[in-house]
Amino acid sequence: MTGPWSLRALVADLTAGRTTPEAAVAEARSRIAAASFDAWVSSAYVPASTGPLGGVPLGVKDIIDLAGLPTRCGSVLRADVPPATVDASIVREWRRAGAVPIGKTVTTEFAFFAPGPTDNPAAPGHTPGGSSSGSAAAVAAGHVPLALGSQTAGSVTRPAAFCGVASLVMSRGRFPVDGVTGLSPSLDSHGMFTATVSDLALAWSALSGEPEAAASSAPRLLVWSPTGMSPAMETALGTAVSRLRAAGAVVDEFPDSALVAALTAAHPVVMAYEAARERAVELASADRLSVPLAQLLRTGAEMPRAEYEAALDVVASGASRLAEVVGGYDAVLAPAALGSAPPGLTATGDPVLSRPWQALGLPVIAVPGLRDKAGLPLGLQLVGRSWEETALLVTGRWTETALKR
């Protein structure tokens, strides 16, 4: 493992002419060939367009269409699908920004729980998380400085936390999802991985067209301390709060645990109901699916619509209540996962700490930097306001710097 690849350093080299897009792609391919983490399923090379990223190699999660390559979704049901003829809309946006898609990264089966072969570069023998496992591992291993993911429950935030890299879950609806094989239209969101939050800010600016903003003052944060954290994560969260306060941040306790509990309970109801309809073709071949995915689709198919609508009402009222709770604060700070990556590659960990925020479609940053006594990554998450990614990234960069002190 060479370590994560700095996006800022590469963009600086490309801009100054110290390297070229062709050389950057060749370097990425060399790093992939030398690795053993099984993060990739196929490769391609299309020359870069002009743009602020100017030739940065990009990994694309294999539920996202990339012209010339099949979208297999980590499933035997898609083993023989033909190559996509056009890019997904989000890939076109990244090409416009100058990124060069070089291949497809491993996903769990239809972006649910059945894992692929990917190992965790930051913790070999431990899960890289799911479902964007290949993208998180590819960035952690330094194969590429930027990779795409998607999140319906915790499929971006958790892999970032387990692999020790940064991630951004975009506000739901910020970019179209055509060309993406999703699970739940009310929950599916785009995401991305980089080595650091600083790199995320650069990538987001290139994608969104919004200029990067500098922090003008220490942030005001609400810290959510959920039940069920491992002792190491509980210690890490306490350490983080102490460091942030010492650096000047206001950190107060999140005041409404019942709100989070209600949103957490509503999320899987919405997900199951919509997944059964979104993946109706696959439900018809449930005997060829993993047990967890087949169970999800069958549960959703049998769910009364009234139960689904009641969950949507909980989400709608929760959005109003959360706006009241976080008024005057810059973000909610919380663990990104219950602990470090569990051992073994047969499961992907629990997304429970992402469910409430994903139900609301909010932007979320995973902030790396903390580790347990064994050296395994322990990620934190920052939850912002819808469509305010740039402001959240300002808070994220400040937090990343403060945690290093």
N, C-alpha and C positions, 0 to 999 in steps of 0.2 A: 504493500500500500504506500503510495506516495504522499498521501494527505490531500485534503481538499484543495481545489484549484481556485485561486482568487479571480473573481470576475473583474474587479476593478483593475487589477494588475494587467490582465489580458487585454482589456479594452484600452488601457493606456498604451500598451505595446502595439496594438493594432492601429490606433490613432496616430502614433508617432512613426509608424513604418518600421518598427523594430522586428515585427513579424508580419505574416500575411494570413488571410483566411485559409489558404491552402495548407500552410504550415501548421496552423492551429488545429485544423481537422486531422492532419497527419499525426500530430501529437496526441490528440484524443484517441485515434485508432490504435496508436502504439500503447497507450496506457490501458485501453480495454483489452488488447491482446495479451498483456502481461499479467492481467488480474485473474482472480479465481473466485469472484463473488457472484457469478451468474446473474448479473443485473440486466443483461440485454437479450433480446429475442431476434432482432434482425437489424440490418444496417442499410444506409443509403447516403448519398451525397448529392445535394443540389446546390449550385453556387449561390453565394450570399448576394442579397440585394444591398444597396446602400442603406445606411441607417445608423443610429447611434451605437448599436452593438457591433456593427461592421465586420462580421465574420465569426462571431462567438459560436462554438459548437453547442448544440442543443439536443438533449434527450427528450423523447416524447413517449409518454405512458401509452401502453398498448390497448387502450380503449379509445384513443384519439386518432382519427384518420390522418394518415400521412400518405400523400399521393405516391404510388409506386410500390407500397408495402401493404400486406394484409393486416387487418385489425382483428387479431385472434382472441383478445379479451381473456387470455389465460384459460381458455376452455376447449375441451375436446370437441364441443359443438361447432367451433369455428376453425377447426384444424385445416379445412380445405377451402376457406373463403378466398376469393380472388383479391388481388391488390386493390386498394382504394384508388379511384380515378382522380379525386380532387382532395385537397387538404381540408381538414376541419377549419372552421372560421378562426379559431384561436391560433392555429398554426400559421394561417395567413397573416394574422396580426404580428406574430413573432418574426416572420420573414420580413415584413415591412420594417420592423425595428432593426433588421440586419442580422438576426440569428440564423444559424445554419443547422437545420435538423439533420443529425447524422444517424439516427436509428430509433428503434422502439425499445422501451424498457419494460421489464417484467411487471405484470400486475397480478393480483390475486384473481381468482375466477370471477369474471363479471364484476370486478371491484367490490367483492364481498369478502368473506373470511377465509376461503380455502387458499392457502399460500402456494406460491411458486417456489422455485429452487434457490432464490436469492438468500445469501448469507449477509451478516451485518459486518461491514468493514471495521466499525469502531468497537465491535464486541463479537469476534468470530465464535460461531456456535450458538449465538443468540439471535432471536428473530429481528429482522429489520423493520418489523411492523407491516401494516397493510392499510389500504390496498396499493398505494404508490410505492411499493417496496423497491422496485428496480431503480426508480428515479432518485429516491433518497440515498440508496446505496451507491449509485453512480456518482453522485456529488460527493458523498463522504469519502469514496475511494479516490477522488480526483480524476475520474474519467472525463468528466465535463464540468464546466463551472456553473451550468444552468440546466435544469431539467423540469419538465412539466408533470404535474400530478392533477388529481381531482379529489374532491372530498364530498362524501354524502353523510358520513358519520364522523370518523376521525382519521381519514385516509391520507391526509397530508401532515397534519400536526403530530400525530403519533409516530410515524416513521422518521420525521425530522428529529423528534426528541430521542428516539432510540438510537439513531445513527449519529447524533451529535452535530447536526447541521441546522441551518435556518430555513424557515419556510414561510410562505404567505398564502393564506386562503383568501381569495378575493371575495368581495361582496357578491352575493348571488344576483345574477342578472347584469353584472357589470360588463361582461362580454357574452355574446351568444354561445350556445352549446351545440349548435348544429355540427354534425360530424363526430359527436362524442356519444359513445354507447353508455348511457346513464342508467341509474336505478330508480331515481325519484325526482321528478321535475321540481317539486317544491323544496328539495334539499340539495341537489347537485350543484357544486361550485367548482370553478377553476382554481388551480394552485400552482405553485412553483417552489423549487428548492435552489438554494445557493449555499456557499460556505458560511457566510455571515449575514447579519441584518444589514450591514452597510452595503453588501452586494445586492441584497434584495431591493434596497432603495434605488440603486442604479438601474437594475433591471425593470423595476416598476415605472420609473421615469421614462425609460426607453419605450415601454409598451404603451403606457397611458398618454404620453405626451405632456404630462405634468412635470414641471421642474422640481428637482429635489429641494427640500426646505431644511434649513438649519434650526436646531433647537434654540429657543430664545430664553428658556428658563427650565428649571427642574419640573418634572411632571407631577400631577396629582393622580394617584392610583388608588383603586379599591382592590384589596387582596381577598381572593376567595380561597378559603382553606377547606377543601372537601374532606369528607370522611373516606376512609379506605386507603389513604396514602401509605406507602411503605415508610418505615422509620427513616430510611435514607432520604426519601423525597421530603418528608416532613422537616428534617434537619436542613435540607437544601433550601426549602422555601423560607425557613426562618433566617438562614444566612443571607439569602437574597434580599429580604425585607430590611435586614440590618444594614447591608451595604447600600441599598437605595436610599434609606433614610440618612445615612451618614453622608451621602453625596448631595443631599438637599431635597430629595423627593418627599412629598407628603404621601404617606401610605396609611390608609384607613381600612378597617374591616368591611367587607361586603355585608350589607345589613339584612339581606332577605334570602335566607337559605331555602325557604319554601318556594320561592319563585324559581330558583334553579332546579329544585326537585320536580316541580310541575313540568317544566320544559324538558327535562331529562326523560320523564315518563312519556311525554307526548311524542317525542322524536321517533322512537321505533314503531309507534302506531302508524304515523304518516309514512314512514319508510316502507313498512311491509305492505300497506294498502296500495301505494303507488307502484312499488316494485312488481307486484303481481300483475299489474296492468301494463307496465312498461316492458316487462320481460315475459309477456304472455306466450310468445313462441317457445321460449326456453322452458316455461312451465309445462308445456305439452310434452317435453322430453325430460321431465324431472328425474326419471330413473338414471339419466346419464349425468346428472349434476351432483355436486358434493352434497352431503347431508345438510350442512347449515344453509346453503342457498336454496335447496329444495324445500326445506322447512320454512324459510322466510316467504317464499312465493306461495306455498300452500296456505300458510297462516294469513297472508294478505288476501288471497282469493276468497277465503271463508269469512273475512272480517265484515261485519255489517257497516254500511256506509255511514250510519249514525255515529259509530265509534270513531271513524276517521274524521268526520266533521267536528265532533267534539274535541278531538286533538288539535285540529286546525284552530278552533276557537281559543284553546289554551295558549297556542302560539301567538295568536293575534293579541290577546289580552296581555300576554307576557311581554310582548314588544313594547306596549304602552307603559307597563310597570317598570321595565328596565330603563326606559328613557328617563323616568322620574328618579330612579335610584342613582344613575350615573351622571346626572346633571351636575356640571361643575368639575367633573373628573375627566382625565384624558384617556384612561383605559382601565380595564379590569385585568389584574395580574393573577395568575393561577398556575398550578402545575400543568404541564402539557400531557402528562400521563401519570398513572398512579405510582410508578416507580421506574426503574431502569428496564431495559429490554429483558423479558423472560428468557431463560435458556431453552434451546431447541428451535427447530424450524417447522414444526407441525402446527403452530398457532401463531397469531399475529398480535396478541395483546388485546386489552380492553379499551374501547373508544369512549367510555362513559364520560370522561371529562370534557369531551368535545361536543357531546350531544346537545346540551342546552344552547350553545352559541350557534351551532349549525342549524338548529331548528329555526333560529332567527335570521339566518343568512348573513351574519356579520363577518367583517374581515378579521382575521386572526393571524398573528405572527408567532412562530415558535422561535424562541431565543436560546441559542446554545451557550455552553460555557461551564456549567456546573457538572460535577461528577461525584459518584459515590466512592467509598473506600477502595473498591475493586477497580476503579478507573472507568466504570461504565457511565455513559452520558446520562444526565438528568436535565431534561428540557423544561423550560417555562413557556407559558403562552400569555400573550397580551391580546385582549379583545377590544376592538374599537367600534366606531359607529359606521353604519352602512354608508358606502361610497366615500369614506374618508380614509382611504388607504395611505395617502401621502402624509396626513397628520399622524396616523398610527405608526408609520415608519420613522417619523421624527422621534416619537416616544420610544420606539424599539431601539433605535441607534443609541439614544441616551442611556437606555437600560443596559444594553450590551456593553457599553463603555464602563458604566458604573459597576457592573458585576465583576469586571476584571481588576478592580482596585483592591 
